[in-house]
Amino acid sequence: MIIFITGKSGSGKSTLARQLAEKMGYKYVDVDSVGHGVYNIPGILEQAEKLFGRDIFDEDGAFNRKKLGQIVFQERHSERIKDFSDLTWHYMQIEIDKLLKENENIVLDWILFPHTKYWNMLAYKILVKPASDELRFKKLLERDNVKLEYLKLRDKASIEYNESDFNYIIVNDYVEEKNKTHIKHIQEQIEKTICFEVLGTKSPFALADSACPSYFLTIGKTRILLDCGSGSHRFFDMKKLDNLNIIISHLHRDHYNDLYNYMYTAYSLKNLGRLKEKMNIYLPCSPASIVDDIKSEKLTYSNVYTFDNTTKLNLGEATLEFLDISHSNEMDCYAIKIKASGKQIVYTGDLSYSNKERLAKFAKGCDVFISESSFLKGYNFPEINSHITAAQAAAMAKEAKAKRLMLTHFWAEEDVANYLAEAKEVFDNTIALKEQDKFYL
């Protein structure tokens, strides 16, 4: 969970960020301080001197960040500012990447994230606005010991934010007690956030950096794994096996092969005293021979259940519904709808385009439509087949008035960009999933 807090200098964003991190037990990072550390890297100040001369140093030769800052604010679009920003940003990215790798939960405090590659990785975004610039400037003059002209110059150079990009907006009047209320509301919202992780997207086989279909959702304390195709378990954190709910859309091997890995791992971890709660596995009713084989597995620590078109599952904070669809004559196949935290996620499983009207009705108004897209129009297969094209997936998302389409289930040797391009001709708000993607809803 990566929380981002921003706002103009003096808005109170850093105070809130530190308090929120402490309350939630997350690591707090002032990214400006990461940037300041760049100047300690050998050679950086020499490069700065080549660009800006001795104007950025005091008379005693000490580097003065405020002097450099004044130059940056005054000529923020000049070529030398761009060159210096590129140089320092290279080293900052190394440090930020390291922080994100080492800390699962983190609160980042910085002004410039909307202009970086990290923007879409941020799970929860908070904007702090001052109730009054006059009060903000007064606080900054006391804190930073600078002139008002400098503050106004710095403000002029700061970026503008699109408020619709943020999950939570605070108008700060600097009353300390109100921060506690904001933090409580933010914490409640974060605990309801749905985390969606992609473990596999290829079928019927995968190459070295990919796996067959599998998707992991965390909703509060509820954990749901949709399918577990071949190789996908290597992208899953087995520390999250406790009370895991595994839902299999249909019993083709590219969608359930790794189930046995999970079952045996649960058995092993239980024997090691590292697993307290059984996994729950939910399967379609046919083919009966495969269901019986899974149910007969002795080396496991799990419950196995079956479901059908009438089943309605309540799993913690989530409710699941199922729609039987046409895909294979040999077995039951289901689309799955998950309702939680005021959101609806629909996963198609594998299907024929003959299901388009029923599925569009089932998925009506969903926030996310996760659809297989095995084929491209250029393959020239019949319109009604055992799988669908990217264009057909997009047409169903459009008919369902889905907010976003996520394409998956790609032929491993095909360029995924071709699926995306075909779908976007029909439904613009489309992305192509890839292994280890993570989204927050």
N, C-alpha and C positions, 0 to 999 in steps of 0.2 A: 504494500500500500504506500504509494508515493503521494504525499500531500504537499501542495504548493500554495504558499501564501505570499501575496505581493501587494504593492501599493506604493504611492509616492513616498519619498524620503520624509520621515517625520510623521507618517500616517498612523504609526503604532503597530505596523505589521510584525516587526521583530519581537516586540513584547508578547503579542498574541501567539506567534509561532513558538516561542520558547515555552509559554504556558501550556499550549496544546500538546506539544511534544512531551512535556513532563507528565501531564495528566494521562496521556495514552501510553506512556512508556516507549515512545518512538525516539529515534535519534534526531536531534536538531542540527541543521547545517545552515550557517550563514554563508551563502555562496560568494558574497563579496569578499569574505575572509579567505576563501579559496583563491579568488582572483588576486588578493593582496600577496598571497604566498608565491605567486608566479614571479614577483620581482626578486625573490631570493634565489631563483634558478640562475646558475652561472651563464653569463652572456646576455641575459635579457636587458639589464640596465645599459649595457654597451650598445645594444640595438636601439634602445630608447634614445640614448644620447645622439646616435647618428641621425635619427629622425627629428628630434626636437631641440638638440643642442644643450647648452648648460642651463637653459631657462627652467629646467625641471629639478634643479638641484639648489640647495641652500648655499650660502657663502662658505660654510665649512665643508661643503662637498657631499652632504647627506641628501639622499633622494627625498623629494617632497611630492607626495601623491596629490596634494591639493593643487599644486602648481600644474602638474600634468592634467589633473581633472579640469582645470579652468581652460586649458588649451583644447581639450576634448570637447567640452561644452560649447566653445566658441566656434570651432570648425569641424563639427561632428561628421560632415560629409566629405571631408578632404581626403585625398589619396593617402597621405601619410597616416591619418587616423585609421583608415581601412587597413593599411599594411600592419600597423601596430596591433590592431584588434585581432587580425588573423593570427598573428604570432602568439599573442597571449591566450587566445581562445583555444589554440591547439593544446597547450599545456593544461588549461582548465578542464577541457573535455576528458583528458586522461584521469584527472583527479575525481571528476564527477562520476565517470564510469566506474572507477574503483569504489567510490562510496555506495553507488547503487548496487554493485555486486556484493558488497560486504554487509549491507543492511537491508533486511527484508521490509522493514517499516521505517519510514523516514519523513521528516518535515523539512522541506526546502524553502528557504527565505531568500528571494531574489527578485529583482525588477525585470530582468531581461528574458526570462524563460520563453515567453511567447514567440521570440525570434529565433529559437534554437530547435535542434532536432529532437529535443526531449519533450516538446510540448504535448505530443499525443501519448506519451508514456505516463503523464501525470494523472493520477486516479481521481483526485479531488482538489478542486481549485478554489481558493478563497481570495477575494479582493477586499482590501481595507481602504475605505475612503475617509478622509478627514471631514468632520462636520463643518470645519471652518479653516480656510487657508491662513487666515490671520493668526489663529491659535497655533496652527502647525508651524508657521514661520517663527512665532515667538519661542516655541519649544526648541526648534532647530538652532536659533541664535544662541540660546543658553547652552545647548548641548555641544555644538560644533565650534563655537567661538569664531564664526565667520561673518562676513558682511551680508546684508540683505540682498545686495546686487548679485553676489555670488549665488545665493539660494535661488533667486529668480532666474538666473542664467542656467543653473542646473535643472530647474523645473522645465524650462523651455526646451531643454535637450532630452527630457525624459519621454518615454513612449506613451502612447494612448492605448487604453484597454477596451476591448469589446466586452461589455458587461454580460452579454448572453453566453460568453464562453465559460462563465464561472458558476460553480455549484452554490456558492454562498457569498453574499456581499454584506459587509459591515460598514455602517456609517458611524465612525468613531468620534465620540465627544469626550474621550479621555477620562471617562468615569470608570475606575478600576473594577467596581462591582459588576458592571455590565459585561466585562470580558468573561466572567464565570458563566453567565447565562449563554453567551455566544458559544463558548466551548462545549457546554452541555448539549446545545442543539446540534453543533457540528458533529460531536461524537455519536449522537443518536443517528444522524444521517449516514455517517461513515459505516456504522455497524449494519445498516440496511443495504449498503452498496453491494451489487452483484459483481463478482470478479469472474470473468470468462477467459479461460486459458485453452489454447489450441495445442493438442498433443499429436495429432496426425491428420493429414488431408489427402493422402494419395490412395489410389485403388486401381487394380487389385494387388499391386505390389508397390514397394517404396524403394527409393534410392538411399544412399548412405546418410544423407542429412534430413531424412523425412521418415514418415511412418504412415500406416493405414489409419482410417478415421477414428478419432477420439477427441472428446471435448470435456473439460473439467470446469464445473461451476461451484463457486463458494458463495453462499448466501447466509451471512451471519455465521452461525456455527454449523450450518447444513452444508454437506458436501455431496455433489452429484456428478457422477461420471457418465456421460452419454457415449456409449459404445467404447470398445477398447480393442481396436484393430492391431494387427501385427506390428510389433516394434514400438508401439506408442507408450508402453510402460516406462521406457527409458527417459521420457520427458516428464514423468510424474514423480513427485516427491513422496516417497513411501512413508514419511513421517505423518502424512495426512490420511493414512489408511483407516484409522479409528473411526468406526461408525460411518464408513463410506457407503454411499448408495450408488450401485452400478445399474444403469438401465441399458438394455440391449435392444436396439430398434428392430433387428432381425438377425437370424442366425446364419448369415453367410460369414465365412471365416475371416474375411477382411474387416469384419465389424466386431468379432468377438474372440479372435484367437488368443489375445493376451489375457483373457479372463482367467485362464489356468495359472498364469504367472501371479496374478493378484491373489488367487485362492491359496496357492502354495506359500506365497510370502506372508499372508495373514496367519497361516498355520505356524510358520517359522517364528514370526514375531511374537505370537501368543506364547510359544514355548520358551522364548527368551524373556518373557515378562514385559514386553514392550508394547503389547496391544491389549487394550482393556475391553473394547466394545467390538462385537462381531460386525463384519461387513454385511450389507443387505444387497442381494442380487435379484433383479427383476427381469424376467425373460418372457418373450412371446410363448404361446402354448405349443407351437409346432416349428420344426419337426419334433415329434415326441421323442425320437431316439436320441437327439442331441440334448434335449431338456433332461431326459432321464440320465444321460451320461454325466451332465453337470451336477445334477442332484445327488448322484451316487458317489461323487468325489469325497474321499475320506480325509485326505490331507488338506484340510482347510479349516478356517474359523469364520464361518459365514452362514447366513440364512439365505435360502433360495425360494423365490416366489414366482408365480406366473401372473400375467395380466392379459386383458383383452380390451375390446373397444369400449366396454362399459366401466372399466376400472378408473377410479379417481384416487390418486395417491396424495396423501398429506405427509410431506417430509419436512418437519421442522417449519421453517418460514415459507416453504414452497408448496404449491399445489400443482400436480401433474395430471394432464388429460391426454388421451390417446385416440388416434384416428387410424383405422385400418386402411391401408392403401395397396394399390396394385403394383407389384414389382416382380415377384417370383411365384410361379404356380406351386412350388414345392413347400412354401412356408408362409407363415403370417408375417406381415411387415407393417410397421407403424410409424406415423409421424407423431411427434411428441410436443406438447405445449406446456411450458413452465410459466406459472404466474407467481411473482414474488416482488415485494417492495414496490408495488404499483406498476411493475413492468411485465411485459409478456414476451417470451422468447419461444419461437417455433423452430423445431429442427425437423427437416423433412425425412431424414433417413434416405433410403434409395427408393425411387418411384418411377412410374410411367407418367407421361403427360396426360394420359386419360384421367388422372386424378385432379386436373387443374381446377375445376369448379368447386369440388368438395374441399380441397386443400385451401383454396383462396378464402372460402367461407370459414374454415377452421382457424385460419391465421389472421382473420380480419383485424386490422388496426394494430398489429403486433409491433413492438419496438424493434425487434431483430428477427429476420427471416434467414435461417441458416439452411442453405440448400445445396444438395448435390448438383454437380454440373459436369457430368462425365464426358459429354460430347460437345463438339462444335458444329455449327451448321454445315461447315465445309466437309464434314465427314459423310454427308449425304445419306445418313440413315433415315428410315421412315419416321414420320412425325411421332407416331405412337410406337414406343419401344420399351425396353425394360429400364432404361435410364433416360435422362433429359439433357438437353443442351443448355449452355449458359444463357442463351436468349430465352429459352422456355422458363428457366428459373427466374429470370428478370420479369417476364410477362406475368408469372404467378405472384411475384412480390408486388408488382404494380396493381394487379387486380385485387390483391388483399389490402392495398393501401398501407403496406408495411413502411416503417420509417427508415429502415436500413436493410440492405441485402448483403449477406456474407456468403460468398461462394466457396465451395469445398468439393472434395471427392474428385480430384483431378487425375488424369492419366499421367503417370510419373515422368514420361518422356516428353510431354507436351509443355510448351512455354506457357506458364500461368497467365502471362500478360495477354495472351490471345483470348482466354476465357473472360478476363476482365473487360477487354475492349468490346467483345461481342455483347456482354450483358449491359454495359453502360450506354449502348445505343438505344436500349429499351428503358432502363431504370438507372438514373444517374447516381443515386446514392448507394453505390455498390463498392465493396472491397473484396479482394481475394485473400483468403486466409492462408497463413503459413505456420509451420511448426514453431512453437514457443511464442507466438503472438499472445498478448495479454490485453484484455479490454475491461473497462469498468462501466457499469450501467447504473 
